[in-house]
């Protein structure tokens, strides 16, 4: 292995090293800002900045090695950086500042019936229904799935009627609701949930998991009284495998629309 005797001086002059550190810091910033200053920001913005900086690392390497004069190299890197900036449009639209002033609505916790009236068709529409169990190979590890995405106790060869699938979905939604409500403050449950908003958040949890939704910026903002900001943050969950998926974009838009019902225009 080659040893650099003047590593400290070399590091000081290495542009690629410092750009690489800046990219890593950009990926950490959302959690740092929230943990130390309680400033909630859009992680998509920081992810985009990190991507741009990591592309900049490659450009910096060419600069460090005196190869930055190649028009082909510079043109390619500029194109990649432009695509990184343009891709998550919804990310750039979100503010990096603190959430807006709290909004509180009156009411009480929706009943189970009121919740299911909205949540069942919402989740059913986006999950899709398959009456015969199938192996979901997208999941890691693959898992046997049936009806509206149900996996608990499902095995090869299982089949269910439409009525059984509907009952299974309702039971599952109530279980997810109970789990997610464990992350909601008392004020949120008593003052900030409409049936539509309750359904929107549970739909997110049904899709990404209770823990993921419960620890999300969307729930943080809702608990802080920033209802509109929380609804907007639901839309950030639109990726699968680090790529924006059109189906998830549409589902999140539907959930956000429901979540916003009842708020001032």
C-alpha positions in Angstrom: 0.0 0.0 0.0 1.3 3.4 -0.9 1.9 5.7 2.1 1.5 9.5 1.8 4.1 11.1 4.0 2.6 14.6 3.9 -1.0 13.4 4.3 -2.0 16.4 6.4 -0.8 19.0 3.8 -2.3 16.9 1.0 -5.7 16.8 2.8 -5.7 20.5 3.1 -5.2 20.9 -0.6 -7.6 18.1 -1.6 -10.8 19.7 -2.9 -12.5 16.3 -3.4 -12.0 15.4 0.2 -13.8 18.5 1.5 -16.6 18.2 -1.0 -17.0 14.5 0.0 -17.3 15.6 3.7 -19.8 18.3 2.7 -22.0 15.7 0.9 -21.9 13.5 4.0 -22.9 16.4 6.2 -25.8 17.2 3.9 -27.3 13.8 4.5 -27.0 14.2 8.3 -28.4 17.7 8.4 -32.2 16.9 8.7 -31.6 14.9 11.9 -29.0 17.3 13.3 -31.3 20.3 12.9 -34.3 18.5 14.4 -32.3 16.9 17.3 -30.5 20.1 18.4 -32.7 22.9 17.3 -36.2 21.3 16.7 -36.1 22.7 13.1 -38.0 20.3 10.9 -36.8 20.3 7.3 -37.5 18.4 4.1 -35.1 15.4 3.7 -35.6 15.4 0.0 -33.9 18.8 -0.3 -30.9 17.6 1.7 -30.8 14.3 -0.3 -30.7 16.4 -3.5 -27.9 18.6 -2.2 -26.0 15.5 -1.1 -26.4 13.9 -4.6 -25.1 17.1 -6.2 -22.2 17.3 -3.8 -21.3 13.6 -4.4 -21.3 14.3 -8.2 -19.1 17.3 -7.3 -16.7 14.9 -5.6 -16.0 13.3 -9.0 -15.5 16.8 -10.6 -13.2 17.7 -7.7 -11.1 14.6 -8.3 -10.5 15.7 -11.9 -9.6 19.2 -10.7 -7.2 17.8 -8.1 -5.6 15.7 -10.8 -5.4 18.5 -13.3 -7.9 16.8 -15.7 -10.7 19.3 -15.4 -10.1 20.8 -18.9 -11.9 18.0 -20.7 -15.1 19.4 -22.2 -16.6 15.9 -22.3 -16.0 15.2 -18.6 -17.3 18.6 -17.5 -20.4 18.3 -19.7 -21.3 14.9 -18.4 -20.9 16.0 -14.8 -22.9 19.1 -15.4 -25.7 17.1 -16.9 -25.9 14.7 -13.9 -25.9 17.6 -11.5 -28.7 19.3 -13.5 -30.8 16.1 -13.4 -30.2 15.8 -9.6 -31.6 19.3 -9.1 -34.6 18.9 -11.4 -35.8 15.5 -10.3 -37.5 15.9 -6.9 -39.5 19.0 -7.7 -41.7 18.6 -4.7 -38.5 18.7 -2.5 -37.5 22.2 -3.7 -41.0 23.5 -3.1 -40.8 22.7 0.6 -39.3 25.2 3.0 -36.1 24.6 4.9 -37.3 26.8 7.7 -39.4 26.0 10.8 -42.9 24.8 10.3 -45.6 27.4 10.0 -47.7 28.7 12.9 -49.7 26.0 14.6 -53.2 25.4 13.3 -55.7 23.7 15.7 -59.2 22.5 14.8 -61.9 21.5 17.2 -63.5 18.1 17.3 -62.7 14.8 18.9 -61.2 11.5 17.9 -63.2 10.0 15.0 -65.1 6.8 15.8 -63.9 3.5 14.3 -66.9 3.6 12.0 -66.1 7.1 10.8 -62.5 6.2 10.3 -63.3 3.0 8.3 -65.8 4.8 6.1 -62.9 6.8 4.7 -59.9 4.5 5.2 -61.3 1.3 3.7 -61.9 2.6 0.2 -58.7 4.7 0.3 -56.4 1.9 1.2 -58.3 -0.6 -0.8 -57.9 1.5 -4.0 -54.2 1.8 -3.7 -53.3 -1.6 -2.3 -55.4 -3.6 -4.8 -57.1 -6.9 -4.1 -55.9 -10.5 -4.9 -58.1 -13.2 -3.4 -55.5 -16.0 -3.9 -52.2 -15.8 -1.9 -49.2 -14.7 -4.0 -45.5 -14.4 -3.2 -44.6 -10.7 -3.0 -41.0 -10.8 -4.4 -40.6 -7.0 -4.0 -40.6 -7.4 -0.2 -37.3 -8.3 1.4 -37.4 -11.2 2.2 -40.3 -12.2 -0.1 -43.5 -12.8 1.8 -46.8 -14.6 1.0 -49.5 -11.9 0.6 -53.3 -11.9 0.0 -56.3 -9.6 -0.3 -55.3 -6.0 0.3 -51.6 -6.6 1.1 -52.2 -8.8 4.2 -49.2 -10.9 5.2 -49.9 -12.0 8.7 -50.3 -15.8 8.9 -50.7 -16.0 5.0 -49.2 -19.1 3.3 -49.1 -20.7 -0.1 -52.5 -21.8 -1.4 -54.7 -19.5 0.8 -57.7 -18.0 -0.8 -60.4 -15.6 0.5 -63.8 -14.3 -0.7 -64.3 -10.6 -1.3 -66.2 -10.3 2.0 -63.4 -12.0 3.9 -60.9 -9.7 2.3 -62.9 -6.6 3.2 -63.2 -7.8 6.8 -59.5 -8.5 6.9 -58.7 -5.1 5.6 -60.9 -3.4 8.2 -59.3 -5.4 11.0 -55.9 -4.6 9.8 -56.6 -0.9 9.4 -57.8 -0.7 13.0 -54.7 -2.5 14.2 -52.5 0.0 12.2 -54.5 2.9 13.5 -54.0 1.7 17.1 -50.3 1.4 16.6 -49.9 4.8 14.9 -52.0 6.6 17.5 -49.4 5.5 20.0 -47.1 8.1 18.3 -49.8 10.9 18.4 -50.0 13.4 21.2 -53.2 13.7 23.3 -53.9 17.1 21.7 -53.5 15.7 18.2 -56.0 12.9 18.9 -58.5 15.1 20.6 -58.3 18.3 18.4 -56.5 17.7 15.1 -57.9 14.5 13.6 -60.8 14.4 11.1 -61.9 11.1 9.7 -60.1 12.0 6.5 -56.9 13.1 8.2 -56.9 10.0 10.4 -57.4 7.8 7.3 -54.6 9.6 5.4 -52.0 9.0 8.2 -53.1 5.4 8.7 -52.9 4.8 5.0 -49.3 6.0 5.1 -48.6 3.7 8.0 -50.2 0.7 6.2 -47.9 1.4 3.3 -44.6 2.2 5.0 -45.0 0.6 8.4 -46.2 2.0 11.8 -42.7 2.8 13.0 -41.7 4.7 9.8 -44.9 6.7 9.8 -44.8 7.3 13.6 -41.3 8.7 13.5 -41.8 10.7 10.3 -41.7 14.5 9.9 -45.4 14.3 9.0 -46.3 13.0 12.5 -43.8 15.4 14.2 -45.5 18.4 12.5 -49.0 17.2 13.3 -48.1 16.8 17.0 -46.6 20.3 16.9 -49.9 21.7 15.6 -48.6 22.3 12.1 -51.4 20.4 10.4 -50.8 21.7 6.9 -47.1 21.1 7.2 -47.7 17.5 8.4 -50.1 16.8 5.5 -47.5 18.2 3.0 -44.8 15.9 4.6 -46.9 12.9 3.8 -46.0 13.5 0.2 -42.3 13.0 0.8 -42.8 9.2 1.1 -42.8 8.6 -2.7 -39.7 6.5 -3.2 -39.0 2.8 -3.5 -35.4 1.7 -3.7 -34.3 5.3 -3.6 -36.3 6.1 -6.8 -39.4 8.2 -7.1 -42.3 5.9 -8.1 -45.2 7.3 -10.0 -47.7 5.1 -8.2 -46.5 6.3 -4.8 -46.5 9.9 -5.9 -50.2 9.5 -6.8 -51.1 7.7 -3.6 -49.3 10.3 -1.5 -51.2 13.0 -3.4 -54.5 11.3 -2.6 -53.6 11.0 1.1 -52.4 14.6 1.2 -55.7 15.8 -0.4 -57.7 14.0 2.2 -55.4 15.3 5.0 -56.0 18.9 4.0 -59.8 18.7 4.1 -61.1 21.1 6.7 -58.1 23.4 6.6 -58.3 27.1 5.5 -57.5 27.5 1.8 
